[in-house]
Amino acid sequence: MAEMSSGAALRQLQQAQAGMRKARQALRLVRSGEGDPQAILKVGWESLVRAHRLLSEIPLSAATDPVLTKQLSVQRYATALLVRLRRLVRNEPGALEGLEEDFEDEEP
């Protein structure tokens, strides 16, 4: 198997973030009362699992400065998503308020 390039690593990181973006969109459905919270939790959790799996597959040889910078961004995105999922599990009031602020500085 060929060694992963930094370009392939960046594409993998973009895939991880795209999956978490879909989970964030699902959280918006819960906030608007359209989605089942348990189903949304499952979607969110599975996106986190997939993201961490993709992150763990990046070899050190592909860890260039742009890859490390993007990985920091993806990890931050994952942390914000995990915090929202935890609040949803705890049934905290306002668990989904300010959802856009958590992610506003991330790339589209």
C-alpha positions in Angstrom: 0.0 0.0 0.0 1.3 3.4 -0.9 2.1 6.0 1.7 -0.6 8.7 2.1 0.4 12.1 0.7 -0.4 15.4 2.4 -2.9 16.1 -0.4 -4.7 12.9 0.4 -4.6 13.7 4.1 -6.2 17.1 3.5 -9.0 15.4 1.4 -9.5 13.0 4.2 -9.8 15.8 6.8 -12.3 17.6 4.5 -14.4 14.4 4.4 -14.4 14.2 8.2 -15.5 17.8 8.5 -18.2 17.3 5.8 -19.7 14.4 7.8 -19.8 16.5 11.0 -21.4 19.3 9.0 -24.3 17.0 8.1 -24.7 16.1 11.8 -24.8 19.9 12.6 -27.6 20.3 10.1 -29.4 17.4 11.8 -29.1 19.2 15.1 -30.9 22.2 13.5 -33.8 19.9 12.8 -34.1 19.0 16.5 -34.0 22.6 17.4 -36.8 23.4 15.0 -38.8 20.4 16.4 -38.7 18.5 13.1 -36.2 15.7 14.0 -36.2 12.8 16.5 -33.5 13.6 19.1 -32.4 10.0 19.5 -32.0 9.6 15.8 -30.0 12.8 15.6 -27.8 11.7 18.5 -27.0 8.6 16.6 -26.2 10.6 13.4 -24.0 12.9 15.4 -22.2 10.1 17.2 -21.6 8.1 14.0 -20.1 11.2 12.4 -17.7 11.7 15.3 -16.7 8.1 15.1 -16.0 8.3 11.4 -14.1 11.6 11.8 -11.8 10.2 14.5 -11.2 7.1 12.4 -10.2 9.2 9.4 -8.0 11.4 11.6 -6.3 8.3 13.0 -5.4 7.0 9.6 -3.2 10.0 8.7 0.5 9.0 8.9 3.2 11.2 10.4 4.8 11.4 7.0 1.7 13.3 5.7 1.6 15.7 8.7 2.7 18.9 6.9 1.9 22.3 8.3 -1.3 22.7 6.2 -2.4 19.2 7.3 -1.8 19.9 11.0 -3.6 23.2 10.7 -6.6 21.6 9.1 -6.5 18.8 11.7 -6.7 21.4 14.4 -9.7 22.9 12.7 -11.4 19.5 12.4 -10.7 18.6 16.0 -12.1 21.9 17.2 -15.2 21.3 15.1 -15.5 17.8 16.5 -15.2 19.1 20.1 -18.0 21.7 19.5 -20.2 18.9 18.1 -19.5 16.6 21.0 -20.4 19.4 23.5 -23.8 19.9 21.7 -24.5 16.1 21.7 -23.7 15.9 25.4 -26.1 18.8 26.1 -28.8 17.1 24.1 -28.3 13.9 26.1 -28.5 15.8 29.3 -31.7 17.5 28.1 -30.2 20.8 29.1 -32.4 23.8 28.4 -31.1 25.8 25.5 -28.9 22.9 24.5 -29.1 23.9 20.8 -29.1 27.7 21.2 -26.2 29.5 19.6 -25.5 26.5 17.3 -24.3 28.8 14.5 -21.8 30.6 16.8 -20.0 27.3 17.6 -19.2 26.8 13.9 -19.3 30.3 12.4 -15.6 30.7 11.8 -15.3 27.3 10.1 -15.0 26.9 6.3 -18.2 26.3 4.4 
